[in-house]
Amino acid sequence: MSLLKRLPRGRTLGVAGAVGALVAGGLILAPMVNASAAAGCRVSYTTNQWPGGFTGNIAITNLGDPITGWTLAWTFPDAGQKVGQGWSATYAQSGSSVTAKSLDYNGNLATNASTNIGFNGTWTGSNPNPSSFTLNGVACTGSVSTPTPTTQSPTPSKSPSTSPSPSKSPSTSPSNPPPGTTPLAINGQLHVCGVNLCNQYNKAIQLRGMSSHGIQWFSSCLNNASLDALANDWKADLLRIAMYVQEQGYETNPSGFTAQVNNYVDMAEARGMYAIIDFHTLTPGDPNYNLDRAKTFFASVAQRNANKKNVIYEIANEPNGVSWQGIKSYAETVIPIIRAADPDAVVIVGTRGWSSLGVSDGANESEIVNNPVNATNIMYTFHFYAASHKDDYRSVVARAARSLPLFVTEFGSVTYTGGGTVDLSSTGAWLDLLDQNKISYANWTYSDANESSAAFKPGTCSAGSYTNANSLSESGAYLRSRIRTTDNFPTS
Ligand code: IDC
């Protein structure tokens, strides 16, 4: 009767030094008959530690009945381990015992829903890894229990088989490939090398993935199941997190949107994907209009994510109605704020004319080549919509790619409206050009918006199944077929 599900695997987040990962819990049992009293949880704890300090990342999955508000508790091996700055929960510590209480936005966990929290800490004495957790007092063993425990026997804690049950239980937790085989594990910390993006072996790579739609509208499309599909079915390297600043976005709730973005960064990381934090300015087009917001936002996310290797910062989506000089000045104000907190991350700078390298404003890349942003480890944004932008734009990109590091953080297979004709022939020509030049890309959008650029048909995200071929739109089916081809990342 039991539905067997493969163990999620902890991911290591290694920098030099000791790295630990553990997963508490094992198999998931089928829901019990007395479902009203079912309780159970699974916790995946990963850590990145160094002498004296560590980061703990915790993924909590509620396996029981829905809960409204939770407290996660654990005990460190000894009292020399201290939680410092934490996120996505309120932390309290007494001796070696710690509690983390949910916040308003992540307190409700439906059956099989997950949330991610974490903290930076200090340690002396023994290894700082806790080995067991409780959620609202229930041990997180990975099993569901009811008041009649004799009806279920403890399950063995070994992974049962290599073939998880394919369809019955929703995919609720990162079912990662083993650490070492994900795009993030292979490539590690990225940097710009000449006109390319390079991995930890200093070899040029191309990342291929998807952009979210506006997270203020389409958060229902970003969850464990959808991101499992992006990592494992689409085999994407990259998730772009499109945080609009206007249009009911960041400006309406800065701390809420910041937390939401951080949560998606963690969810991408847990699946071995890179994450672009996209400060999605659009209207008004002058990024300086949002300069104060950008300073606050990037200071916060750069500090919080400084130890992560999967984060790329995109500081202005599509500048428009503004000169290159205005964009450059914005970039030279925001980049030092990021660098102060997170010195080694790649930063991507939007370009004039809706990130067209100036072409849509009658200019071209020469204004950037002749007057580049005064910063290192940066790339420049190029966006296209394949049904609107064709050979004339492609020839500029082919030329510009010889002198500027380019990143296509957004493109559509459709017209620049986000809808209209799906032009797969132009999209194919574009992607061939990007492949040849190892230019990384993210497609607009990994959502079920009612527009032809969306990868899924309307209703897919509320239905919650992301791996049915008939859920894909025409654009989604094509992009999936392009993205899931083998990466062959160089390792030496
Ligand atoms: C579009 C969305 C659409 C939304 C509109 C306004 O697809 O649903 O109503 O924004 O917010 C861009 C922008 C991107 C646009 C997209 C398509 O970066 O926000 O999304 N596009 O118009 N630049 C060129 C095209």
Residues whose N, C-alpha, C, O or C-beta is under 5 A from the ligand:
A	BS01	IDC	E318 Y416 T417 G418
